[in-house]
Amino acid sequence: MKNLVLKVLSIEDDIAYASLLQLQLTRIQANRSNIPQVQLTHVCVFTEAEALLKTEHYDLVLLDMSLPEIQGIDALRRIRTLMPVLPVIVLTALDDDDLALMAIRLGAQDYLIKDEITTELLLRTIRHAVLRSHILTDLESNYVSESHTNSEGLARLLDHIADGVSIVDDAGMIRFANAASAGILQWNGKTDRYRPFGYTFPVNATTELEMKDRDGIHRTVEMRVSSIDWQQQQANLILLRDISEQKRAALALEQYARELEVHIEDLDAFAHTVAHNLKAPLTHIILAADLLDLNKNSMSVDGSHYVATIVNYGRKMTEIIDDLLLLAEVRSREDLLLLPLNMTRLSHDVELRLKSLITQYNGRVIIANAEVWPQVIGYSPWLEEVWINYITNGLKYGGRPPRLEIGCTALPNGMARFWVRDNGDGITLDEQQALFQPFFRLQTPSVDDHGLGLSIVRRIIEKLGGEVHVESKIGEGSEFSFTLPIA
């Protein structure tokens, strides 16, 4: 198959993931001429994929099981109804054995987890799925024929694939087996018909065989069994695949994840310790500078300016350290006691806390329909920081003078959406996409910010089971929002 061009239709709503997959395939195919070339067509919407399948020829479909407009299993059923013999490889972000088994029973050729997919693995899986589909189609078409010539031709064809293919009757005797079956199951000698298969197998199910090869190396073999008619008798089609490499890769990935988690915990502890150790002497520096500032009339103009600079930058450093401490707490804390919260009272408390800042900016804060806001499940200290961040940003980046409106909308999915609207100049689409990333700052000369606030807001809200969002148009202001579960 090395000179073939395989037309593959990718149904994936994550454009970034699909683009990365396309780039990886292009790179490896550009550097290797001894592999089949994959011509990948990507669509985000399932209805568009159905239209293409009706008008274009494809050798295989890569189907994301998390499409927003249709359940993955339903999408697979519709593809199988439309194109019964077209091979389908299912892609998912979840390691769900029940979902995998259901997909295989519905006719999927394979099931891959996105985080474990490598380019080599994907190419090999596509190649094997297409070849296996052709072989199984030929196998099914030959069920009605008892021609010895056809059987020999089929055997020669099956001997060229890496997967084991066996036909075993209900008594456990082999009626047909290709060479790969003998290699995978470590059979000694020639693979003859009418010898015992040697392993128990559940019908219409996918299981795993754990075994050791002749060198004592542990191997895992995936076994899929389907009930079929073979030469006018009830039998079982058994497909075997050595998945030892995938299992080892999964274990290595799991080990790496555990080690990474330990490193992150160490890093959080380090950041927390450093921030605490910096805050104590910084507090004394600011206090000393404040005392000097009380006597600025006795200083020179330059001396008074330097003292004011120390106080100003000292307080900014304190804000950064406080944000770092909050970030470390949000990342590491798991023992949260989530309680029903009165968000009306919480927003009013934040407004009082920011009263001096509101006065400084000559701003106005309007809380709309607060008496009908629902109670939500959350953690009060963190949500107070969320409100402070949204309102402070509205005062800094809003209009001149800033006018902020705060409100809440109950959503039909059991969530409440809280929002802060400003009358600023608006934010570009590129800036909106990067706002909640660490250390991103708007290019506003009049505002000095360290860019941690919104990234901490995102972490807090996601840890409390909600989402953050921003909507903005140039010249029409911005709306920052977050959602939380209603109590």
VENPE-V424231 format. One record per backbone hydrogen bond with DSSP energy under -0.5 kcal/mol. NH is the residue of the N-H (numbers start at 1). CO is the residue of the C=O. E is the energy in kcal/mol with one decimal. If there is no record, write none. Layout:
BEGIN
nh=NH co=CO e=E
nh=NH co=CO e=E
END
This chain:
BEGIN
nh=4 co=1 e=-1.5
nh=6 co=4 e=-0.6
nh=6 co=37 e=-3.0
nh=7 co=5 e=-0.6
nh=8 co=6 e=-0.7
nh=8 co=39 e=-2.5
nh=9 co=60 e=-2.4
nh=10 co=8 e=-0.6
nh=10 co=41 e=-3.6
nh=11 co=9 e=-0.6
nh=11 co=62 e=-3.1
nh=12 co=10 e=-0.8
nh=12 co=43 e=-2.2
nh=15 co=13 e=-1.1
nh=18 co=14 e=-2.4
nh=19 co=15 e=-2.6
nh=20 co=16 e=-2.1
nh=21 co=17 e=-2.3
nh=22 co=18 e=-2.4
nh=23 co=19 e=-2.5
nh=24 co=20 e=-2.5
nh=25 co=21 e=-2.4
nh=26 co=22 e=-2.4
nh=27 co=23 e=-2.3
nh=28 co=24 e=-2.1
nh=29 co=25 e=-2.2
nh=30 co=26 e=-1.7
nh=31 co=27 e=-1.1
nh=32 co=28 e=-0.8
nh=37 co=4 e=-2.3
nh=39 co=6 e=-2.9
nh=39 co=37 e=-0.6
nh=40 co=38 e=-0.9
nh=41 co=8 e=-2.9
nh=43 co=10 e=-2.6
nh=49 co=45 e=-1.4
nh=50 co=46 e=-2.4
nh=51 co=47 e=-1.9
nh=52 co=48 e=-1.9
nh=53 co=49 e=-2.5
nh=54 co=50 e=-1.4
nh=55 co=51 e=-0.8
nh=55 co=52 e=-0.7
nh=56 co=52 e=-3.3
nh=59 co=7 e=-2.8
nh=60 co=7 e=-1.3
nh=61 co=87 e=-1.9
nh=62 co=9 e=-2.7
nh=63 co=61 e=-0.7
nh=63 co=89 e=-2.7
nh=64 co=11 e=-2.4
nh=64 co=62 e=-0.6
nh=65 co=91 e=-2.4
nh=67 co=64 e=-0.6
nh=70 co=67 e=-0.5
nh=72 co=65 e=-0.9
nh=75 co=71 e=-2.5
nh=76 co=72 e=-2.2
nh=77 co=73 e=-2.2
nh=78 co=74 e=-2.2
nh=79 co=75 e=-2.0
nh=80 co=76 e=-2.5
nh=81 co=77 e=-2.2
nh=82 co=78 e=-2.3
nh=83 co=79 e=-3.5
nh=86 co=83 e=-1.3
nh=87 co=59 e=-0.6
nh=89 co=61 e=-3.0
nh=90 co=88 e=-0.5
nh=90 co=110 e=-2.5
nh=91 co=63 e=-3.1
nh=92 co=112 e=-1.8
nh=96 co=94 e=-1.3
nh=97 co=95 e=-0.6
nh=100 co=96 e=-2.3
nh=101 co=97 e=-2.7
nh=102 co=98 e=-2.3
nh=103 co=99 e=-2.4
nh=104 co=100 e=-2.5
nh=105 co=101 e=-2.4
nh=106 co=102 e=-1.5
nh=107 co=104 e=-1.5
nh=108 co=103 e=-2.6
nh=109 co=88 e=-2.9
nh=110 co=88 e=-1.1
nh=112 co=90 e=-3.0
nh=114 co=92 e=-2.9
nh=116 co=113 e=-1.6
nh=117 co=113 e=-0.6
nh=117 co=114 e=-1.3
nh=122 co=118 e=-2.6
nh=123 co=119 e=-2.6
nh=124 co=120 e=-2.6
nh=125 co=121 e=-2.5
nh=126 co=122 e=-2.7
nh=127 co=123 e=-2.7
nh=128 co=124 e=-2.6
nh=129 co=125 e=-2.5
nh=130 co=126 e=-2.5
nh=131 co=127 e=-2.3
nh=132 co=128 e=-3.3
nh=133 co=129 e=-2.4
nh=134 co=130 e=-2.2
nh=135 co=131 e=-2.6
nh=136 co=132 e=-3.2
nh=137 co=133 e=-2.3
nh=138 co=134 e=-2.4
nh=139 co=135 e=-2.9
nh=140 co=136 e=-2.9
nh=141 co=137 e=-2.2
nh=142 co=138 e=-1.1
nh=143 co=140 e=-1.2
nh=145 co=142 e=-1.1
nh=151 co=147 e=-2.0
nh=152 co=148 e=-2.2
nh=153 co=149 e=-2.3
nh=154 co=150 e=-2.6
nh=155 co=151 e=-2.4
nh=156 co=152 e=-2.2
nh=157 co=153 e=-1.9
nh=158 co=154 e=-2.7
nh=159 co=155 e=-1.6
nh=160 co=157 e=-1.5
nh=161 co=158 e=-1.4
nh=164 co=240 e=-2.4
nh=166 co=238 e=-2.3
nh=167 co=176 e=-3.2
nh=168 co=166 e=-0.5
nh=168 co=236 e=-2.5
nh=169 co=173 e=-2.6
nh=170 co=234 e=-0.6
nh=172 co=169 e=-2.2
nh=174 co=195 e=-3.0
nh=175 co=167 e=-3.7
nh=176 co=167 e=-1.7
nh=178 co=165 e=-2.0
nh=181 co=178 e=-0.7
nh=182 co=178 e=-1.0
nh=183 co=179 e=-1.8
nh=184 co=180 e=-2.9
nh=185 co=181 e=-2.4
nh=186 co=183 e=-0.6
nh=187 co=182 e=-2.1
nh=192 co=190 e=-1.3
nh=194 co=174 e=-4.5
nh=195 co=192 e=-0.7
nh=197 co=172 e=-2.9
nh=205 co=202 e=-0.7
nh=205 co=225 e=-0.9
nh=207 co=223 e=-2.7
nh=209 co=221 e=-3.3
nh=210 co=208 e=-0.5
nh=211 co=209 e=-0.5
nh=211 co=219 e=-2.6
nh=213 co=217 e=-2.3
nh=216 co=213 e=-2.1
nh=219 co=211 e=-3.7
nh=221 co=209 e=-2.6
nh=222 co=241 e=-3.1
nh=223 co=207 e=-3.1
nh=224 co=239 e=-2.5
nh=225 co=205 e=-2.3
nh=226 co=237 e=-2.2
nh=228 co=235 e=-2.3
nh=230 co=228 e=-0.5
nh=230 co=233 e=-3.5
nh=231 co=143 e=-0.5
nh=233 co=230 e=-0.8
nh=235 co=228 e=-2.7
nh=236 co=168 e=-2.1
nh=237 co=226 e=-3.0
nh=238 co=166 e=-3.0
nh=238 co=236 e=-0.6
nh=239 co=224 e=-2.7
nh=239 co=237 e=-0.6
nh=240 co=164 e=-2.8
nh=241 co=222 e=-2.0
nh=243 co=220 e=-2.1
nh=243 co=241 e=-0.8
nh=247 co=243 e=-2.5
nh=248 co=244 e=-2.8
nh=249 co=245 e=-2.4
nh=250 co=246 e=-2.4
nh=251 co=247 e=-2.6
nh=252 co=248 e=-2.5
nh=253 co=249 e=-2.4
nh=254 co=250 e=-2.4
nh=255 co=251 e=-2.5
nh=256 co=252 e=-2.5
nh=257 co=253 e=-2.4
nh=258 co=254 e=-2.1
nh=259 co=255 e=-2.5
nh=260 co=256 e=-2.8
nh=261 co=257 e=-2.3
nh=262 co=258 e=-1.9
nh=263 co=259 e=-2.4
nh=264 co=260 e=-2.6
nh=265 co=261 e=-2.3
nh=266 co=262 e=-2.4
nh=267 co=263 e=-2.5
nh=268 co=264 e=-2.8
nh=269 co=265 e=-2.4
nh=270 co=266 e=-2.4
nh=271 co=267 e=-2.8
nh=272 co=268 e=-2.6
nh=273 co=269 e=-2.4
nh=274 co=270 e=-2.9
nh=275 co=271 e=-2.6
nh=276 co=272 e=-2.2
nh=277 co=273 e=-2.6
nh=278 co=274 e=-2.0
nh=279 co=275 e=-2.0
nh=280 co=276 e=-1.5
nh=281 co=277 e=-0.8
nh=282 co=278 e=-1.7
nh=283 co=279 e=-2.3
nh=284 co=280 e=-1.4
nh=285 co=281 e=-2.0
nh=286 co=282 e=-2.5
nh=287 co=283 e=-2.3
nh=288 co=284 e=-2.6
nh=289 co=285 e=-2.4
nh=290 co=286 e=-2.5
nh=291 co=287 e=-2.1
nh=292 co=288 e=-2.2
nh=293 co=289 e=-2.3
nh=294 co=290 e=-1.2
nh=295 co=291 e=-0.6
nh=295 co=292 e=-1.3
nh=296 co=293 e=-1.4
nh=298 co=295 e=-1.4
nh=299 co=296 e=-1.5
nh=304 co=300 e=-2.5
nh=305 co=301 e=-2.0
nh=306 co=302 e=-2.4
nh=307 co=303 e=-2.2
nh=308 co=304 e=-2.1
nh=309 co=305 e=-2.0
nh=310 co=306 e=-2.3
nh=311 co=307 e=-2.3
nh=312 co=308 e=-2.6
nh=313 co=309 e=-2.6
nh=314 co=310 e=-2.1
nh=315 co=311 e=-2.1
nh=316 co=312 e=-1.7
nh=317 co=313 e=-2.4
nh=318 co=314 e=-1.9
nh=319 co=315 e=-2.1
nh=320 co=316 e=-2.1
nh=321 co=317 e=-2.6
nh=322 co=318 e=-2.6
nh=323 co=319 e=-2.2
nh=324 co=320 e=-2.4
nh=325 co=321 e=-2.6
nh=326 co=322 e=-2.3
nh=327 co=323 e=-2.8
nh=328 co=324 e=-2.4
nh=329 co=325 e=-2.0
nh=330 co=326 e=-2.7
nh=331 co=327 e=-2.3
nh=332 co=328 e=-1.8
nh=333 co=329 e=-2.6
nh=338 co=336 e=-0.8
nh=339 co=378 e=-2.2
nh=341 co=376 e=-3.0
nh=343 co=341 e=-1.0
nh=346 co=342 e=-2.0
nh=347 co=343 e=-2.5
nh=348 co=344 e=-2.0
nh=349 co=345 e=-2.5
nh=350 co=346 e=-2.1
nh=351 co=347 e=-2.1
nh=352 co=348 e=-2.2
nh=353 co=349 e=-2.2
nh=354 co=350 e=-1.9
nh=355 co=352 e=-1.4
nh=358 co=354 e=-2.7
nh=359 co=355 e=-2.3
nh=360 co=356 e=-2.3
nh=361 co=357 e=-2.0
nh=362 co=359 e=-1.1
nh=363 co=358 e=-3.0
nh=364 co=402 e=-1.6
nh=366 co=404 e=-2.8
nh=367 co=365 e=-0.5
nh=368 co=366 e=-0.7
nh=368 co=406 e=-3.3
nh=372 co=369 e=-1.6
nh=373 co=370 e=-1.3
nh=376 co=341 e=-1.5
nh=377 co=485 e=-2.6
nh=378 co=339 e=-2.2
nh=378 co=376 e=-0.5
nh=382 co=379 e=-0.5
nh=383 co=379 e=-2.2
nh=384 co=380 e=-2.2
nh=385 co=381 e=-1.2
nh=386 co=382 e=-1.7
nh=387 co=383 e=-2.4
nh=388 co=384 e=-2.4
nh=389 co=385 e=-2.3
nh=390 co=386 e=-2.5
nh=391 co=387 e=-2.8
nh=392 co=388 e=-2.6
nh=393 co=389 e=-2.5
nh=394 co=390 e=-2.0
nh=395 co=391 e=-2.1
nh=396 co=392 e=-2.4
nh=397 co=393 e=-3.3
nh=398 co=394 e=-1.3
nh=402 co=361 e=-0.6
nh=404 co=364 e=-3.1
nh=405 co=421 e=-2.2
nh=406 co=366 e=-3.3
nh=407 co=419 e=-2.0
nh=409 co=417 e=-2.5
nh=411 co=415 e=-3.2
nh=414 co=411 e=-1.3
nh=416 co=484 e=-3.0
nh=417 co=409 e=-3.2
nh=418 co=416 e=-0.6
nh=418 co=482 e=-2.9
nh=419 co=407 e=-2.3
nh=420 co=480 e=-2.7
nh=421 co=405 e=-2.9
nh=422 co=478 e=-2.5
nh=425 co=397 e=-0.6
nh=432 co=428 e=-2.2
nh=433 co=429 e=-1.9
nh=434 co=430 e=-0.8
nh=434 co=431 e=-0.7
nh=435 co=431 e=-1.1
nh=437 co=434 e=-1.9
nh=439 co=451 e=-2.0
nh=440 co=437 e=-1.5
nh=440 co=451 e=-0.8
nh=444 co=442 e=-2.3
nh=445 co=443 e=-0.6
nh=447 co=444 e=-1.8
nh=449 co=447 e=-0.6
nh=456 co=452 e=-2.0
nh=457 co=453 e=-2.2
nh=458 co=454 e=-2.4
nh=459 co=455 e=-1.9
nh=460 co=456 e=-2.6
nh=461 co=457 e=-2.7
nh=462 co=458 e=-2.5
nh=463 co=459 e=-2.0
nh=464 co=460 e=-1.4
nh=465 co=462 e=-1.2
nh=466 co=461 e=-2.9
nh=469 co=481 e=-2.1
nh=471 co=479 e=-2.3
nh=473 co=477 e=-1.5
nh=475 co=425 e=-3.7
nh=476 co=473 e=-2.6
nh=477 co=424 e=-0.6
nh=479 co=471 e=-2.9
nh=480 co=420 e=-2.4
nh=481 co=469 e=-2.7
nh=482 co=418 e=-2.1
nh=483 co=467 e=-2.0
nh=484 co=416 e=-1.9
nh=486 co=414 e=-2.5
nh=487 co=375 e=-2.4
END
